[in-house]
Amino acid sequence: ILDKLLDGALTNDSSYFQNVTGCTNYYNILQCTELEDKGYYEKFLSLPQVREAIHVGNQTFSDGVEVEKYLREDTMQSVKSWLAEIMDHYKVLLYNGQLDIIVAAALTERSLMAMDWKGSQEYRKAKKIVWKIFESDKDVAGYVRNVGRFHQ
């Protein structure tokens, strides 16, 4: 169902999102269409020093459509209990793009506020801090919240 709602990669029809908005890019709310040439991305990921840095060995690059086919049934299933268990025992970093439509930061925060884990009460009280790459920057790079070993 998510494919029919958002991207339509696995169907021959336009998605609901595409029909309602006229846009094909759901990764950045400010860009209605996807960049025409994504070849630079694949070329970058094929560089030997990059492959070594991201520990992929000789694995072939994939755009993810094949994986999406196998995850169809799992996509809309909650993993909150698994995430809570992991957060209770390991360092965790969750990242959301501020302009992402699919996994919007506000939706993740709402889910985290409703989750029960060892740091949940402290998380609910924690302030979101403006993050800049350099303190002197005028532009905001993002927002962070930190509770124990959890970083968002």
Backbone bond lengths (Angstrom), bond angles and torsions (degrees), N, CA, C in turn:
res aa  C-N    CA-C-N  psi(-1)  N-CA   C-N-CA  omega(-1)  CA-C   N-CA-C  phi
1 I - - - 1.456 - - 1.539 111.20 -
2 L 1.335 117.04 -36.12 1.462 119.89 -179.80 1.524 110.62 -62.04
3 D 1.315 117.20 -37.62 1.459 120.77 178.32 1.527 110.44 -61.42
4 K 1.322 117.15 -42.83 1.466 120.95 179.21 1.526 111.56 -67.80
5 L 1.323 116.04 -30.57 1.464 119.72 179.75 1.525 112.56 -77.71
6 L 1.347 117.38 -42.73 1.463 119.30 -170.25 1.516 117.15 -107.22
7 D 1.326 117.57 -62.19 1.464 116.19 -168.64 1.521 116.39 -109.90
8 G 1.303 118.93 -27.30 1.452 120.34 179.59 1.516 114.53 68.12
9 A 1.322 118.02 17.49 1.466 121.56 -177.87 1.525 112.00 -65.64
10 L 1.313 117.02 -28.10 1.462 120.27 -175.79 1.527 112.68 -101.87
11 T 1.321 116.98 2.28 1.465 121.14 178.37 1.523 108.56 -124.14
12 N 1.307 116.30 167.16 1.469 120.44 178.23 1.522 112.02 -90.97
13 D 1.315 116.93 -3.44 1.456 121.20 -177.27 1.519 111.23 -101.41
14 S 1.326 115.46 159.86 1.463 120.10 172.75 1.516 108.48 -67.90
15 S 1.327 116.18 149.40 1.464 120.21 179.16 1.526 110.15 -78.32
16 Y 1.311 115.89 165.75 1.467 121.41 175.50 1.528 109.70 -57.83
17 F 1.333 116.76 -44.94 1.465 121.77 178.67 1.526 110.72 -56.22
18 Q 1.320 116.94 -45.85 1.464 120.96 -179.50 1.525 111.31 -65.14
19 N 1.330 116.91 -41.09 1.466 120.76 -179.61 1.524 112.55 -66.96
20 V 1.316 117.13 -38.76 1.467 121.05 -176.50 1.525 112.24 -79.73
21 T 1.340 116.87 -39.66 1.468 119.84 -175.05 1.523 113.59 -97.95
22 G 1.325 117.12 -22.71 1.457 120.39 -173.13 1.519 112.06 78.39
23 C 1.321 116.69 4.52 1.467 122.55 -177.09 1.527 110.75 -104.23
24 T 1.325 114.99 152.87 1.465 119.88 175.98 1.518 112.26 -111.16
25 N 1.324 117.66 -14.97 1.468 121.38 -177.44 1.526 109.84 -98.68
26 Y 1.321 116.58 116.02 1.465 120.57 179.01 1.524 111.59 -109.50
27 Y 1.327 116.83 13.70 1.462 121.12 178.28 1.525 112.44 -92.58
28 N 1.319 117.31 -24.37 1.460 121.23 -177.96 1.518 108.29 -142.61
29 I 1.306 116.30 115.96 1.457 121.75 -175.89 1.530 112.37 -62.41
30 L 1.331 117.58 -20.36 1.462 121.30 -179.16 1.528 113.36 -87.78
31 Q 1.328 117.62 -10.23 1.466 121.54 -179.80 1.517 109.10 -118.60
32 C 1.326 116.49 108.67 1.462 120.86 -176.48 1.527 112.21 -70.86
33 T 1.311 116.68 -35.25 1.463 119.83 179.81 1.522 109.68 -116.22
34 E 1.306 115.10 154.98 1.463 120.22 179.10 1.522 109.57 -75.66
35 L 1.314 115.76 156.57 1.455 120.37 175.90 1.523 108.74 -60.52
36 E 1.319 116.34 140.46 1.465 119.87 -176.76 1.520 112.67 -66.25
37 D 1.315 117.11 -41.98 1.461 120.08 -175.79 1.518 110.40 -114.20
38 K 1.323 115.15 108.19 1.457 119.47 175.22 1.525 110.53 -100.59
39 G 1.324 116.59 7.80 1.453 121.33 -178.03 1.513 113.22 -58.70
40 Y 1.328 116.66 -31.06 1.461 120.02 179.67 1.527 111.01 -61.32
41 Y 1.310 116.59 -33.31 1.461 122.03 -178.90 1.526 109.89 -65.50
42 E 1.328 116.39 -48.91 1.467 120.56 178.73 1.522 111.26 -63.03
43 K 1.334 116.37 -40.75 1.469 120.25 179.01 1.525 110.53 -62.39
44 F 1.327 116.19 -42.88 1.464 120.68 179.14 1.525 110.33 -61.99
45 L 1.334 116.62 -46.08 1.462 120.40 -179.00 1.525 112.83 -68.83
46 S 1.317 117.11 -15.12 1.464 121.13 178.64 1.524 112.87 -88.64
47 L 1.328 117.70 -10.51 1.464 120.48 179.42 1.528 109.83 -63.80
48 P 1.332 118.02 132.43 1.470 121.17 -177.78 1.531 113.72 -53.38
49 Q 1.339 117.80 -41.93 1.466 120.15 -178.69 1.532 111.84 -68.57
50 V 1.329 117.30 -31.71 1.466 120.70 177.64 1.521 109.35 -72.50
51 R 1.326 117.28 -45.62 1.467 121.35 179.42 1.527 110.73 -58.63
52 E 1.329 115.79 -39.41 1.466 119.74 178.40 1.531 110.34 -67.47
53 A 1.325 116.63 -42.06 1.470 121.13 -177.51 1.527 112.51 -65.70
54 I 1.337 117.11 -33.27 1.469 119.57 -178.69 1.530 112.67 -99.63
55 H 1.328 116.10 7.33 1.472 122.91 171.26 1.529 113.65 57.04
56 V 1.338 117.20 49.75 1.459 119.58 179.56 1.526 113.66 -104.60
57 G 1.322 116.46 -3.92 1.463 118.90 178.67 1.510 111.41 57.72
58 N 1.341 116.69 -131.90 1.465 119.90 -179.11 1.533 112.22 -103.80
59 Q 1.330 117.21 22.14 1.465 120.86 178.59 1.528 110.25 -63.58
60 T 1.310 116.67 139.46 1.454 122.18 179.76 1.521 110.25 -78.02
61 F 1.338 116.65 138.48 1.463 121.21 177.02 1.520 109.21 -69.31
62 S 1.326 116.53 141.63 1.457 122.07 178.24 1.518 109.18 -137.34
63 D 1.325 116.19 146.95 1.461 119.88 178.84 1.530 112.37 -78.56
64 G 1.316 117.76 -6.91 1.453 121.43 174.70 1.516 115.62 97.79
65 V 1.332 118.70 -7.31 1.463 120.51 -178.20 1.525 110.75 -62.71
66 E 1.324 117.35 -40.89 1.469 120.89 179.21 1.526 110.40 -62.44
67 V 1.323 116.73 -43.03 1.468 121.46 178.10 1.524 109.90 -64.31
68 E 1.328 116.46 -41.78 1.470 120.73 179.92 1.526 111.35 -57.24
69 K 1.323 117.37 -38.03 1.469 121.21 178.32 1.529 110.94 -58.78
70 Y 1.333 116.01 -42.94 1.461 120.05 -177.01 1.527 112.77 -77.54
71 L 1.312 116.87 -21.44 1.469 120.59 -178.97 1.525 113.26 -94.24
72 R 1.311 117.59 0.82 1.468 121.39 -177.01 1.526 113.38 -47.25
73 E 1.312 116.41 -48.12 1.470 120.56 -176.44 1.526 112.59 -74.28
74 D 1.324 117.40 -21.84 1.465 121.24 -176.70 1.524 113.90 -92.42
75 T 1.312 117.56 -18.94 1.459 121.67 -170.71 1.519 113.57 -55.38
76 M 1.290 118.93 -43.32 1.465 121.11 -175.71 1.535 113.01 -94.64
77 Q 1.319 117.93 12.93 1.460 121.78 179.37 1.530 110.19 -90.73
78 S 1.305 116.56 135.17 1.463 120.92 179.88 1.530 111.18 -72.91
79 V 1.318 115.30 139.80 1.462 121.44 174.48 1.531 109.58 -122.65
80 K 1.334 116.15 22.28 1.469 120.41 -178.62 1.520 112.25 -55.42
81 S 1.309 117.38 -43.16 1.470 119.36 -178.02 1.528 110.64 -65.54
82 W 1.327 117.48 -37.60 1.466 120.81 177.42 1.523 110.10 -66.42
83 L 1.333 116.29 -43.86 1.460 120.42 -179.75 1.522 110.49 -63.24
84 A 1.324 117.35 -42.44 1.469 121.10 178.57 1.526 110.49 -59.98
85 E 1.313 117.14 -42.86 1.469 121.71 178.86 1.528 110.57 -62.01
86 I 1.307 116.29 -44.29 1.470 120.55 178.97 1.525 110.18 -64.37
87 M 1.333 116.89 -43.77 1.465 121.20 -178.94 1.525 111.68 -63.89
88 D 1.312 116.94 -28.64 1.468 120.90 178.75 1.528 112.54 -71.06
89 H 1.330 117.62 -21.71 1.463 120.09 -171.40 1.527 116.14 -124.65
90 Y 1.317 117.92 -13.05 1.465 120.15 -174.58 1.525 111.47 -134.80
91 K 1.326 115.13 163.31 1.458 120.28 170.24 1.523 107.02 -70.29
92 V 1.324 116.56 135.48 1.462 120.65 -178.70 1.522 109.50 -134.93
93 L 1.314 115.59 136.44 1.456 122.47 173.40 1.517 107.46 -123.93
94 L 1.323 117.19 123.61 1.464 121.71 173.36 1.515 107.70 -111.06
95 Y 1.317 115.74 131.33 1.462 120.88 179.75 1.516 109.51 -122.42
96 N 1.303 116.19 135.19 1.458 122.50 171.55 1.516 108.13 -130.56
97 G 1.319 116.55 137.10 1.458 119.47 172.09 1.524 108.42 -71.63
98 Q 1.305 117.46 136.53 1.464 121.34 -177.57 1.525 112.46 -62.56
99 L 1.322 117.37 -24.91 1.462 121.37 -176.87 1.523 112.52 -108.03
100 D 1.318 117.30 8.76 1.459 122.82 -178.65 1.524 109.80 -70.47
101 I 1.320 116.37 133.06 1.461 120.82 179.81 1.525 110.83 -87.62
102 I 1.324 117.89 -41.65 1.462 121.54 -175.71 1.521 112.18 -68.76
103 V 1.313 116.57 -51.63 1.462 121.26 -177.70 1.530 107.31 -117.25
104 A 1.303 115.36 67.67 1.461 121.15 -176.98 1.528 110.58 -64.91
105 A 1.320 115.51 141.35 1.467 121.28 -178.58 1.527 111.43 -56.15
106 A 1.316 117.25 -41.13 1.468 120.64 -178.66 1.531 111.56 -63.10
107 L 1.326 117.14 -35.06 1.468 120.26 179.01 1.522 111.15 -70.37
108 T 1.331 116.59 -38.90 1.462 120.27 177.05 1.521 109.91 -64.35
109 E 1.326 117.09 -44.54 1.468 120.50 179.27 1.523 110.88 -60.53
110 R 1.308 116.66 -41.44 1.471 120.57 179.38 1.533 110.62 -62.10
111 S 1.325 116.04 -42.26 1.467 119.96 178.15 1.519 111.20 -64.80
112 L 1.335 116.27 -42.80 1.465 120.28 179.94 1.525 111.38 -64.05
113 M 1.318 116.93 -36.70 1.471 120.74 178.44 1.534 110.90 -63.55
114 A 1.326 116.51 -29.42 1.466 121.07 -177.73 1.527 113.23 -91.46
115 M 1.325 117.50 -8.38 1.469 120.96 -178.28 1.515 111.60 -82.68
116 D 1.322 115.16 149.30 1.462 120.69 173.48 1.521 108.77 -107.76
117 W 1.320 115.82 118.96 1.457 123.90 175.45 1.517 106.56 -150.90
118 K 1.314 117.78 172.44 1.468 120.71 -173.10 1.526 113.43 -56.27
119 G 1.322 118.20 -32.53 1.461 120.69 -178.03 1.511 114.14 -102.60
120 S 1.328 117.84 11.83 1.463 120.19 -172.41 1.529 113.82 -62.97
121 Q 1.330 118.09 -40.47 1.470 119.37 179.89 1.522 110.68 -65.34
122 E 1.332 115.91 -42.11 1.464 120.25 178.46 1.533 110.32 -66.18
123 Y 1.332 116.94 -38.06 1.466 121.43 179.15 1.528 110.66 -61.20
124 R 1.320 116.23 -43.48 1.467 120.38 -178.61 1.526 112.26 -61.80
125 K 1.329 116.97 -25.92 1.468 121.69 179.89 1.531 112.52 -93.74
126 A 1.323 116.90 -17.36 1.472 121.16 -174.57 1.524 111.18 -67.55
127 K 1.318 114.43 140.87 1.462 120.14 178.40 1.524 109.97 -86.65
128 K 1.314 114.21 145.43 1.456 120.49 174.15 1.529 106.51 -83.70
129 I 1.317 115.85 129.92 1.463 121.43 -175.18 1.526 109.52 -107.68
130 V 1.326 115.85 136.69 1.461 121.30 175.52 1.523 108.24 -68.43
131 W 1.327 116.12 131.35 1.463 121.02 -179.26 1.519 109.52 -114.36
132 K 1.314 115.53 129.59 1.462 122.66 174.66 1.522 107.00 -123.31
133 I 1.311 116.25 145.97 1.459 119.41 -179.37 1.522 109.88 -61.68
134 F 1.324 116.24 -46.40 1.461 122.07 173.60 1.518 107.47 -122.12
135 E 1.295 117.53 141.51 1.457 121.98 -177.78 1.524 111.87 -54.84
136 S 1.327 116.53 -32.57 1.465 121.26 -178.24 1.535 113.36 -78.11
137 D 1.331 117.77 -9.22 1.469 120.94 -178.88 1.519 111.59 -63.48
138 K 1.331 115.35 143.80 1.462 120.54 173.99 1.522 110.39 -86.75
139 D 1.335 115.94 -32.28 1.461 120.52 -178.39 1.522 111.58 -81.89
140 V 1.306 114.89 141.57 1.462 121.87 176.30 1.525 108.02 -84.60
141 A 1.328 116.79 129.51 1.465 121.58 178.57 1.524 110.85 -87.91
142 G 1.321 117.29 -24.81 1.457 121.03 -179.31 1.509 110.93 166.92
143 Y 1.312 114.98 -163.14 1.462 122.02 -178.66 1.519 108.15 -135.29
144 V 1.315 116.62 144.44 1.463 120.35 -179.15 1.522 110.56 -130.99
145 R 1.299 113.66 152.23 1.466 121.67 173.86 1.514 105.37 -141.63
146 N 1.322 116.88 134.66 1.456 121.23 -175.45 1.520 109.34 -133.03
147 V 1.318 115.66 128.72 1.466 122.32 175.34 1.521 107.14 -137.13
148 G 1.323 116.36 112.56 1.462 120.25 -179.73 1.511 111.25 57.15
149 R 1.335 115.92 -120.60 1.466 120.54 -178.88 1.529 111.96 -96.76
150 F 1.317 116.10 11.41 1.466 120.43 179.01 1.519 109.93 -105.04
151 H 1.316 115.26 131.21 1.465 121.77 179.74 1.521 108.82 -127.82
152 Q 1.307 114.62 134.00 1.466 119.96 177.88 1.509 108.49 -130.34
